[in-house]
Amino acid sequence: MIERFHPASFAPVAVPLSPATKAGGFVFVSGQVASRPDGSIHLGEFADEVNLVLDNVEAVLAAAGARPDQLVKVGAFLTNATLFGPFNEIYARRWGAAPPARTTIVVDFGRGDIRVEVEGIAWVG
C-alpha cells in the first residue's frame, strides 16, 4: 500500500509532488525548503532558514507517523560550500546524537531565496 501525506499546516504545494509518501516500511520526505505555512519563503539569517527547513522535515515526518530518530538517509543541498560549517552546526544540534546517513551536495536552485533544501527517508517498519 502506498499513502501520500501533506501536513495540514502547510500551504498547497506549487509543484507536482507529495511532501511525503509512505510505502512498505519507509517514509520518503520530499525536499523541504524554508517555507512558512502561508507558502512564503524565509529570507534572512541562514541559521533561521536551516531551522525552518528542519522544522518542515519534522512536520512532514509527523504527518506520515514518523520521527526524526527514524531517519535512515538524508540528502542536503546547499547553494554554497561555505554554508557546510554553519549547516553542520545546526544539523548536529538537532539530529546529532545518532545521525542518519547523509549526502550533502552544492547546487544551484536557480533562485536566490533558497539556500538549503533537505530530503529524507525514514524507516517506520
DSSP file with accessible surface (Angstrom, degrees, kcal/mol):
  #  RESIDUE AA STRUCTURE BP1 BP2  ACC     N-H-->O    O-->H-N    N-H-->O    O-->H-N    TCO  KAPPA ALPHA  PHI   PSI    X-CA   Y-CA   Z-CA
    1    1 A M              0   0  186      0, 0.0    23,-0.8     0, 0.0     2,-0.4   0.000 360.0 360.0 360.0 139.2    0.0    0.0    0.0
    2    2 A I  E     -A   23   0A 103     21,-0.2     2,-0.4    19,-0.0    21,-0.2  -0.961 360.0-174.9-117.5 129.8    1.2    3.5   -0.8
    3    3 A E  E     -A   22   0A  77     19,-2.5    19,-3.2    -2,-0.4     2,-0.4  -0.955  10.6-151.3-122.9 147.5    0.0    6.5    1.1
    4    4 A R  E     -A   21   0A 153     -2,-0.4     2,-0.4    17,-0.2    17,-0.2  -0.920  12.3-159.7-119.7 144.4    0.7   10.2    0.5
    5    5 A F  E     +A   20   0A  40     15,-2.8    15,-1.5    -2,-0.4    59,-0.1  -0.954  17.1 178.7-130.6 144.3    0.8   12.9    3.1
    6    6 A H        -     0   0   78     -2,-0.4    54,-0.0    13,-0.2    -2,-0.0  -0.935  35.8-121.4-140.7 110.6    0.5   16.7    3.2
    7    7 A P    >   -     0   0    8      0, 0.0     3,-1.9     0, 0.0    53,-0.1  -0.267  16.7-131.2 -54.8 136.5    0.7   18.4    6.7
    8    8 A A  T 3  S+     0   0  107      1,-0.3     0, 0.0    55,-0.0     0, 0.0   0.797 106.3  59.1 -59.8 -27.8   -2.4   20.4    7.4
    9    9 A S  T 3  S+     0   0   72     50,-0.1     2,-0.3     2,-0.0    -1,-0.3   0.541  89.9  93.2 -80.9  -5.1   -0.3   23.4    8.4
   10   10 A F  S <  S-     0   0   32     -3,-1.9     3,-0.1     1,-0.1    28,-0.1  -0.652  78.7-117.9 -91.5 145.1    1.4   23.5    5.0
   11   11 A A        -     0   0   27     25,-0.4    27,-0.1    -2,-0.3    28,-0.1  -0.312  52.3 -76.6 -66.4 158.8    0.3   25.7    2.1
   12   12 A P        -     0   0  119      0, 0.0     2,-0.3     0, 0.0    -1,-0.2  -0.299  57.3-103.7 -56.2 144.3   -0.8   23.9   -1.0
   13   13 A V        -     0   0   55      4,-0.1     4,-0.1     1,-0.1    -3,-0.0  -0.559  22.8-155.4 -76.3 132.8    2.2   22.6   -3.0
   14   14 A A  S    S+     0   0  105     -2,-0.3    -1,-0.1    -3,-0.1    25,-0.0   0.544  76.8  54.1 -85.7  -9.4    3.0   24.7   -6.0
   15   15 A V  S    S-     0   0   85      2,-0.1     2,-1.7     0, 0.0    -2,-0.1  -0.859 102.2 -90.1-123.2 160.2    4.9   21.9   -7.8
   16   16 A P  S    S+     0   0  139      0, 0.0     2,-0.3     0, 0.0    -2,-0.1  -0.494  84.6  96.4 -76.9  87.3    3.7   18.3   -8.6
   17   17 A L        -     0   0   78     -2,-1.7    -4,-0.1    -4,-0.1    -2,-0.1  -0.979  66.7-120.9-158.7 163.9    4.8   16.3   -5.6
   18   18 A S        -     0   0   38     -2,-0.3    12,-0.3     1,-0.1   -12,-0.1  -0.935  24.1-132.9-105.4 135.9    3.6   15.0   -2.2
   19   19 A P  S    S+     0   0    4      0, 0.0    11,-2.6     0, 0.0     2,-0.3   0.857  91.0   9.7 -56.9 -33.0    5.5   16.2    0.8
   20   20 A A  E     -AB   5  29A   0    -15,-1.5   -15,-2.8     9,-0.2     2,-0.4  -0.998  61.0-166.1-147.4 147.0    5.7   12.6    2.0
   21   21 A T  E     -AB   4  28A  31      7,-2.0     7,-3.2    -2,-0.3     2,-0.5  -1.000  10.7-155.1-130.4 131.6    5.0    9.1    0.6
   22   22 A K  E     +AB   3  27A  50    -19,-3.2   -19,-2.5    -2,-0.4     2,-0.3  -0.938  22.5 162.2-108.2 126.6    4.8    6.0    2.8
   23   23 A A  E >   -AB   2  26A  28      3,-2.3     3,-2.4    -2,-0.5   -21,-0.2  -0.984  61.0 -29.2-145.2 131.9    5.5    2.7    1.1
   24   24 A G  T 3  S-     0   0   73    -23,-0.8   100,-0.0    -2,-0.3     0, 0.0  -0.374 126.4 -28.9  59.1-132.1    6.3   -0.6    2.8
   25   25 A G  T 3  S+     0   0   11    100,-0.1    99,-3.7    -2,-0.1   100,-1.4   0.234 121.0  93.1 -98.4  16.4    8.1    0.3    6.0
   26   26 A F  E <   -BC  23 123A  78     -3,-2.4    -3,-2.3    97,-0.2     2,-0.5  -0.840  55.6-156.6-115.8 149.4    9.5    3.6    4.6
   27   27 A V  E     -BC  22 122A   0     95,-2.6    95,-2.9    -2,-0.3     2,-0.6  -0.994  14.6-157.2-116.9 124.7    8.5    7.2    4.6
   28   28 A F  E     -BC  21 121A  86     -7,-3.2    -7,-2.0    -2,-0.5     2,-0.6  -0.921   6.0-156.6-104.7 118.3   10.1    9.3    1.8
   29   29 A V  E     -BC  20 120A   6     91,-3.5    91,-1.6    -2,-0.6    -9,-0.2  -0.864  13.5-133.5 -99.1 120.6   10.2   13.0    2.6
   30   30 A S  E     -     0   0A  31    -11,-2.6    88,-0.1    -2,-0.6    30,-0.1  -0.292  47.1 -71.3 -64.1 157.3   10.4   15.3   -0.5
   31   31 A G  E     -     0   0A  20     88,-0.1     2,-0.4    86,-0.1    88,-0.3  -0.266  54.7-153.7 -54.2 128.2   12.9   18.1   -0.4
   32   32 A Q  E     - C   0 118A  13     86,-2.9    86,-2.0    -3,-0.1     2,-0.2  -0.885  12.0-173.5-109.8 138.9   11.9   20.8    2.1
   33   33 A V        -     0   0   25     -2,-0.4     2,-2.2    84,-0.2    84,-0.1  -0.587  48.3 -76.9-116.6-176.7   12.9   24.4    2.0
   34   34 A A  S    S+     0   0    0     82,-0.4     8,-3.0    -2,-0.2     2,-0.3  -0.313  72.9 152.1 -84.3  58.9   12.3   27.3    4.4
   35   35 A S  B     -F   41   0B  27     -2,-2.2     6,-0.2     6,-0.2     5,-0.1  -0.690  35.8-140.2 -91.1 144.7    8.7   27.8    3.5
   36   36 A R    >   -     0   0   97      4,-3.0     3,-2.7    -2,-0.3   -25,-0.4  -0.515  34.8 -94.5 -93.5 168.1    6.2   29.2    6.0
   37   37 A P  T 3  S+     0   0   91      0, 0.0    -1,-0.1     0, 0.0    -2,-0.0   0.790 126.6  56.3 -55.7 -27.2    2.6   28.0    6.4
   38   38 A D  T 3  S-     0   0  121    -27,-0.1     3,-0.1     2,-0.1   -28,-0.1   0.465 121.1-108.7 -84.5   1.2    1.4   30.7    4.1
   39   39 A G  S <  S+     0   0   39     -3,-2.7   -25,-0.1     1,-0.3    -1,-0.1   0.299  76.0 132.6  92.0  -9.2    3.8   29.4    1.4
   40   40 A S        -     0   0   43     -5,-0.1    -4,-3.0     1,-0.1     2,-0.4  -0.365  56.4-119.9 -73.0 157.8    6.2   32.3    1.6
   41   41 A I  B     -F   35   0B  27     -6,-0.2    -6,-0.2    -3,-0.1     2,-0.2  -0.830  25.6-112.6-101.4 135.1   10.0   31.6    1.8
   42   42 A H        -     0   0   22     -8,-3.0     2,-0.5    -2,-0.4    -8,-0.1  -0.444  31.3-170.1 -65.0 131.0   12.0   32.8    4.7
   43   43 A L        +     0   0  119     -2,-0.2     2,-0.3    71,-0.1    70,-0.1  -0.995  47.6  51.1-121.3 125.2   14.5   35.4    3.8
   44   44 A G  S    S+     0   0   43     -2,-0.5     5,-0.1     0, 0.0    -2,-0.0  -0.995  85.6  26.8 154.0-143.5   17.1   36.3    6.5
   45   45 A E     >  -     0   0  139     -2,-0.3     4,-1.9     1,-0.1     3,-0.1  -0.237  60.6-135.5 -58.7 137.3   19.6   34.7    8.7
   46   46 A F  H  > S+     0   0   21      1,-0.2     4,-2.8     2,-0.2     5,-0.2   0.888 104.3  57.2 -62.8 -38.8   20.9   31.3    7.4
   47   47 A A  H  > S+     0   0   39      1,-0.2     4,-2.5     2,-0.2    -1,-0.2   0.913 107.3  48.2 -60.0 -41.8   20.5   29.7   10.9
   48   48 A D  H  > S+     0   0   87      2,-0.2     4,-2.3     1,-0.2    -1,-0.2   0.888 110.7  52.1 -64.9 -37.8   16.8   30.6   10.9
   49   49 A E  H  X S+     0   0    1     -4,-1.9     4,-2.4     2,-0.2    -2,-0.2   0.945 110.6  46.6 -63.3 -47.9   16.5   29.2    7.4
   50   50 A V  H  X S+     0   0    0     -4,-2.8     4,-2.8     1,-0.2     5,-0.2   0.935 112.2  50.4 -61.8 -45.5   18.1   25.9    8.3
   51   51 A N  H  X S+     0   0   46     -4,-2.5     4,-2.6    -5,-0.2    -1,-0.2   0.909 110.9  49.0 -61.9 -38.7   16.0   25.5   11.5
   52   52 A L  H  X S+     0   0   34     -4,-2.3     4,-2.4     2,-0.2    -1,-0.2   0.913 110.2  51.4 -67.2 -39.9   12.8   26.2    9.5
   53   53 A V  H  X S+     0   0    1     -4,-2.4     4,-2.4     2,-0.2    -2,-0.2   0.953 112.8  45.1 -59.5 -48.1   13.8   23.6    6.9
   54   54 A L  H  X S+     0   0    0     -4,-2.8     4,-2.5     1,-0.2    -2,-0.2   0.883 110.5  54.5 -67.1 -35.2   14.4   21.0    9.6
   55   55 A D  H  X S+     0   0   77     -4,-2.6     4,-2.4    -5,-0.2    -1,-0.2   0.918 109.1  49.2 -58.9 -42.8   11.1   22.0   11.3
   56   56 A N  H  X S+     0   0   14     -4,-2.4     4,-2.4     2,-0.2    -2,-0.2   0.901 109.1  51.1 -66.2 -40.3    9.4   21.3    7.9
   57   57 A V  H  X S+     0   0    1     -4,-2.4     4,-2.7     1,-0.2    -1,-0.2   0.948 111.8  48.3 -59.8 -45.3   11.1   18.0    7.6
   58   58 A E  H  X S+     0   0   59     -4,-2.5     4,-2.6     1,-0.2    -2,-0.2   0.888 110.1  51.8 -64.1 -37.1    9.9   17.1   11.1
   59   59 A A  H  X S+     0   0   31     -4,-2.4     4,-2.2     2,-0.2    -1,-0.2   0.905 111.0  47.4 -65.9 -40.4    6.4   18.2   10.3
   60   60 A V  H  X S+     0   0    0     -4,-2.4     4,-1.4     2,-0.2    -2,-0.2   0.928 111.9  50.2 -66.8 -44.3    6.2   16.1    7.2
   61   61 A L  H ><>S+     0   0    0     -4,-2.7     5,-3.0     1,-0.2     3,-0.6   0.944 110.8  49.7 -56.5 -47.7    7.6   13.1    9.1
   62   62 A A  H ><5S+     0   0   67     -4,-2.6     3,-1.7     1,-0.2    -1,-0.2   0.893 105.2  56.9 -61.2 -40.1    5.0   13.6   11.8
   63   63 A A  H 3<5S+     0   0   40     -4,-2.2    -1,-0.2     1,-0.3    -2,-0.2   0.834 111.0  44.7 -60.4 -29.9    2.2   13.8    9.2
   64   64 A A  T <<5S-     0   0    3     -4,-1.4    -1,-0.3    -3,-0.6    -2,-0.2   0.322 124.8-103.0 -95.9   5.5    3.3   10.4    8.0
   65   65 A G  T < 5S+     0   0   56     -3,-1.7     2,-0.3     1,-0.3    -3,-0.2   0.771  82.1 119.0  81.9  27.0    3.6    8.9   11.5
   66   66 A A      < -     0   0    6     -5,-3.0    -1,-0.3    -6,-0.2    -2,-0.1  -0.785  49.0-144.3-123.6 167.1    7.4    9.1   11.7
   67   67 A R    >   -     0   0  133     -2,-0.3     3,-2.1    -3,-0.1     4,-0.2  -0.883  30.8-109.1-126.2 159.5   10.0   10.8   13.9
   68   68 A P  G >  S+     0   0   38      0, 0.0     3,-1.9     0, 0.0    -1,-0.1   0.840 116.1  63.1 -58.4 -32.9   13.5   12.3   13.1
   69   69 A D  G 3  S+     0   0  116      1,-0.3    26,-0.0    30,-0.0    -3,-0.0   0.607  96.5  60.6 -71.3  -5.9   15.2    9.5   15.0
   70   70 A Q  G <  S+     0   0   39     -3,-2.1    53,-2.6    52,-0.0    -1,-0.3   0.441  76.1 117.6 -96.1  -1.7   13.7    7.1   12.4
   71   71 A L  E <   +D  122   0A  10     -3,-1.9    51,-0.3    51,-0.3     3,-0.1  -0.474  34.9 175.2 -64.6 132.7   15.5    8.8    9.5
   72   72 A V  E     +     0   0A  66     49,-3.3    29,-1.5     1,-0.4     2,-0.3   0.625  68.0  21.7-109.7 -21.6   18.0    6.4    7.9
   73   73 A K  E     -De 121 101A  71     48,-1.6    48,-2.5    27,-0.2     2,-0.4  -0.983  62.1-172.6-151.0 134.2   19.1    8.7    5.0
   74   74 A V  E     -De 120 102A   1     27,-2.1    29,-2.1    -2,-0.3     2,-0.5  -0.978   9.2-157.5-126.9 140.4   19.2   12.4    4.5
   75   75 A G  E     -De 119 103A   4     44,-1.9    44,-2.6    -2,-0.4     2,-0.4  -0.982  13.3-170.3-113.9 127.3   20.0   14.4    1.4
   76   76 A A  E     -De 118 104A   0     27,-2.9    29,-2.5    -2,-0.5     2,-0.5  -0.967   4.1-164.8-120.0 138.7   21.1   18.0    2.0
   77   77 A F  E     -De 117 105A  38     40,-2.8    40,-1.9    -2,-0.4     2,-0.3  -0.989   8.0-177.4-127.7 123.2   21.5   20.6   -0.8
   78   78 A L  E     -De 116 106A   0     27,-2.5    29,-2.7    -2,-0.5    38,-0.2  -0.918  27.8-140.3-120.5 149.5   23.3   23.9   -0.2
   79   79 A T  S    S+     0   0   47     36,-1.8     2,-0.3    -2,-0.3    37,-0.1   0.608  88.8  27.7 -84.1 -10.7   23.9   26.7   -2.6
   80   80 A N    >   -     0   0   75     35,-0.3     3,-2.1     1,-0.1     4,-0.2  -0.980  69.0-133.1-153.6 136.5   27.5   27.4   -1.5
   81   81 A A  G >  S+     0   0   59     -2,-0.3     3,-1.7     1,-0.3     4,-0.4   0.770 104.0  70.4 -61.7 -23.9   30.2   25.2    0.0
   82   82 A T  G 3  S+     0   0  106      1,-0.3     3,-0.3     2,-0.1    -1,-0.3   0.671  89.2  64.7 -68.2 -12.1   30.8   28.0    2.6
   83   83 A L  G <> S+     0   0   23     -3,-2.1     4,-2.6     1,-0.2    -1,-0.3   0.564  76.8  87.4 -86.1  -8.9   27.5   27.0    4.2
   84   84 A F  H <> S+     0   0   63     -3,-1.7     4,-3.0    -4,-0.2     5,-0.2   0.927  88.3  48.3 -55.6 -49.8   28.7   23.5    5.1
   85   85 A G  H  > S+     0   0   37     -4,-0.4     4,-2.2    -3,-0.3    -1,-0.2   0.966 115.2  41.3 -59.2 -56.3   30.0   24.6    8.5
   86   86 A P  H  > S+     0   0   53      0, 0.0     4,-1.8     0, 0.0     5,-0.2   0.905 116.7  50.8 -60.1 -39.0   27.0   26.6    9.7
   87   87 A F  H  X S+     0   0    0     -4,-2.6     4,-3.0     1,-0.2     5,-0.2   0.946 109.5  50.0 -62.1 -47.6   24.7   23.9    8.3
   88   88 A N  H  X S+     0   0   63     -4,-3.0     4,-2.7    -5,-0.3     5,-0.2   0.870 107.4  54.5 -61.4 -37.7   26.6   21.1   10.1
   89   89 A E  H  X S+     0   0  125     -4,-2.2     4,-1.7    -5,-0.2    -1,-0.2   0.940 114.6  39.3 -61.2 -47.0   26.5   23.0   13.5
   90   90 A I  H  X S+     0   0    5     -4,-1.8     4,-2.0     2,-0.2    -2,-0.2   0.932 115.6  51.8 -69.7 -44.2   22.7   23.4   13.4
   91   91 A Y  H  X S+     0   0   10     -4,-3.0     4,-3.5     1,-0.2     5,-0.3   0.922 109.4  50.5 -57.9 -45.2   22.1   19.9   12.0
   92   92 A A  H  X S+     0   0   56     -4,-2.7     4,-1.7     1,-0.2    -1,-0.2   0.881 109.2  51.1 -64.0 -38.7   24.3   18.4   14.8
   93   93 A R  H  < S+     0   0  172     -4,-1.7    -1,-0.2    -5,-0.2    -2,-0.2   0.878 119.4  37.1 -63.7 -37.9   22.3   20.2   17.5
   94   94 A R  H  < S+     0   0   63     -4,-2.0    -2,-0.2    -5,-0.1    -3,-0.2   0.907 141.1   4.7 -81.5 -47.1   19.0   19.0   16.0
   95   95 A W  H  < S+     0   0   22     -4,-3.5     3,-0.3    -5,-0.2    -3,-0.2   0.085  94.0 111.6-130.0  24.7   19.8   15.4   14.9
   96   96 A G     <  +     0   0   30     -4,-1.7    -3,-0.1    -5,-0.3    -4,-0.1   0.642  53.4  80.0 -84.0 -15.1   23.4   14.8   16.1
   97   97 A A  S    S-     0   0  113      1,-0.3    -1,-0.2    -5,-0.2    -2,-0.1   0.929 124.8  -6.4 -60.8 -45.7   23.1   12.2   18.8
   98   98 A A  S    S-     0   0   91     -3,-0.3    -1,-0.3     0, 0.0    -2,-0.1  -0.573  89.7-163.3-145.6  73.6   22.8    9.4   16.3
   99   99 A P        -     0   0   74      0, 0.0    -3,-0.1     0, 0.0     3,-0.1  -0.234  15.9-119.0 -68.0 150.8   22.6   11.0   12.9
  100  100 A P        -     0   0   23      0, 0.0   -27,-0.2     0, 0.0   -28,-0.1  -0.281  45.5 -76.1 -74.5 169.4   21.3    9.2    9.8
  101  101 A A  E     -e   73   0A  61    -29,-1.5   -27,-2.1   -30,-0.1     2,-0.3  -0.348  61.7-168.7 -58.5 147.5   23.5    8.6    6.8
  102  102 A R  E     -e   74   0A  73    -29,-0.2     2,-0.4    -3,-0.1   -27,-0.2  -0.998  26.0-163.6-149.5 143.8   23.7   11.8    4.8
  103  103 A T  E     -e   75   0A  69    -29,-2.1   -27,-2.9    -2,-0.3     2,-0.4  -0.989  13.4-164.5-120.6 134.6   24.9   13.2    1.5
  104  104 A T  E     -e   76   0A  30     -2,-0.4     2,-0.4   -29,-0.2   -27,-0.2  -0.989   9.5-177.6-123.1 129.5   25.4   16.9    1.1
  105  105 A I  E     -e   77   0A  78    -29,-2.5   -27,-2.5    -2,-0.4     2,-0.5  -0.960  26.0-129.7-128.9 141.0   25.7   18.5   -2.4
  106  106 A V  E     +e   78   0A  69     -2,-0.4     2,-0.3   -29,-0.2   -27,-0.2  -0.806  42.7 165.2 -89.3 128.2   26.3   22.0   -3.5
  107  107 A V        -     0   0   44    -29,-2.7     2,-0.6    -2,-0.5     3,-0.0  -0.852  41.2-121.3-136.0 169.8   23.7   23.0   -6.1
  108  108 A D        -     0   0  146     -2,-0.3     7,-0.1     1,-0.1   -29,-0.1  -0.966  18.2-171.0-115.5 111.5   22.2   26.0   -7.9
  109  109 A F        -     0   0   50     -2,-0.6    -1,-0.1     5,-0.3     3,-0.1   0.597  38.6-124.1 -76.4 -12.4   18.5   26.2   -7.2
  110  110 A G  S    S+     0   0   65      1,-0.1     2,-0.3     4,-0.1    -1,-0.1   0.644  85.5  81.4  77.5  12.2   18.1   28.9   -9.8
  111  111 A R  S >  S-     0   0  127      3,-0.2     3,-0.9     1,-0.0    -2,-0.2  -0.976  71.3-141.7-149.7 138.7   16.5   31.3   -7.3
  112  112 A G  T 3  S+     0   0   82     -2,-0.3    -1,-0.0     1,-0.2    -2,-0.0   0.576  91.4  69.5 -79.9  -8.2   18.2   33.4   -4.7
  113  113 A D  T 3  S+     0   0   41      1,-0.1     2,-0.5   -70,-0.1    -1,-0.2   0.492  90.7  66.2 -91.8  -0.3   15.7   33.0   -1.9
  114  114 A I    <   +     0   0   13     -3,-0.9    -5,-0.3     1,-0.1    -3,-0.2  -0.978  44.2 158.9-122.9 123.3   16.6   29.3   -1.2
  115  115 A R        +     0   0   71     -2,-0.5   -36,-1.8     1,-0.3     2,-0.3   0.527  67.7  32.3-114.5 -14.1   20.0   28.3    0.1
  116  116 A V  E     + D   0  78A   0    -38,-0.2   -82,-0.4   -37,-0.1     2,-0.3  -0.999  52.8 179.1-148.4 142.0   19.2   24.9    1.6
  117  117 A E  E     - D   0  77A  50    -40,-1.9   -40,-2.8    -2,-0.3     2,-0.4  -0.991  10.2-165.5-138.6 141.2   16.9   22.0    0.9
  118  118 A V  E     +CD  32  76A   1    -86,-2.0   -86,-2.9    -2,-0.3     2,-0.3  -0.996   7.6 177.3-133.6 133.1   16.7   18.8    2.9
  119  119 A E  E     - D   0  75A  84    -44,-2.6   -44,-1.9    -2,-0.4     2,-0.3  -0.800  11.3-175.2-122.7 166.3   15.0   15.4    2.0
  120  120 A G  E     -CD  29  74A   5    -91,-1.6   -91,-3.5    -2,-0.3     2,-0.4  -0.998  26.0-140.5-160.6 164.4   14.9   12.2    3.9
  121  121 A I  E     -CD  28  73A  51    -48,-2.5   -49,-3.3    -2,-0.3   -48,-1.6  -1.000  24.0-168.6-128.4 126.4   14.0    8.5    4.1
  122  122 A A  E     -CD  27  71A   0    -95,-2.9   -95,-2.6    -2,-0.4     2,-0.6  -0.907  17.1-137.4-116.8 145.9   12.7    7.2    7.4
  123  123 A W  E     +C   26   0A 126    -53,-2.6   -97,-0.2    -2,-0.4   -98,-0.0  -0.899  29.3 162.9-101.2 118.5   12.2    3.6    8.4
  124  124 A V              0   0   38    -99,-3.7   -98,-0.2    -2,-0.6    -1,-0.1   0.407 360.0 360.0-114.2  -2.5    8.9    3.1   10.3
  125  125 A G              0   0   70   -100,-1.4   -99,-0.1     0, 0.0  -100,-0.1   0.741 360.0 360.0  54.1 360.0    8.8   -0.7    9.8
